[in-house]
Each structure stands twice: as structure tokens, then as C-alpha cells.
């Protein structure tokens, strides 16, 4: 088996948009995510609309729903 066949498995940091940093191991040294267990509505019990690209507004326009904010 070739020695160069597998990527290096190394310590890694997962950085959330909320600022939470999770240390783990991966083939990539750093990953950025939008939602983690510290800010996800399922774990926090708080309702939060996550809309990074205007998907909610696009859905409302497409199906004729009025803005309920």
C-alpha cells in the first residue's frame, strides 16, 4: 500500500457563526459552520429563522404568503 494514499488525520477546529469553537480531529485543519449545538433551535429551545440567502422571502413571494414579521 502506498504511504501517500491517505490524507493526514490531524487536530481540527470547527468554528460556528455564533463564535463557538469545537475541537475535534479531521483531515481538514479548520471548518466553518453556520449552526452548532450551542445555537441550534432544537437544543436551545429558541425559535430562530436561519436565512443566509433570502430563501424565506423567496418562498413567501413564490407562494403568495404575506410577511408576518
FENLIN-V979012 format. One line per field, one symbol per residue. ss: DSSP state (H for helix, E for strand, L for the rest). burial: 1 if it has 24 or more other ideal C-beta (glycine too) atoms within 12 Angstrom, else 0. A space follows every 10 residues. Layout:
ss: ???
burial: ???
This chain:
ss: LLHHHLLLLE EEEEEELLLL EEEEEELLLE EEELLLLLLL HHHHLLLLLL LLLLHHHHHH HHHLLLLLL
burial: 0000000000 0001000000 0000000000 0000010000 0000000000 0000000000 000000000
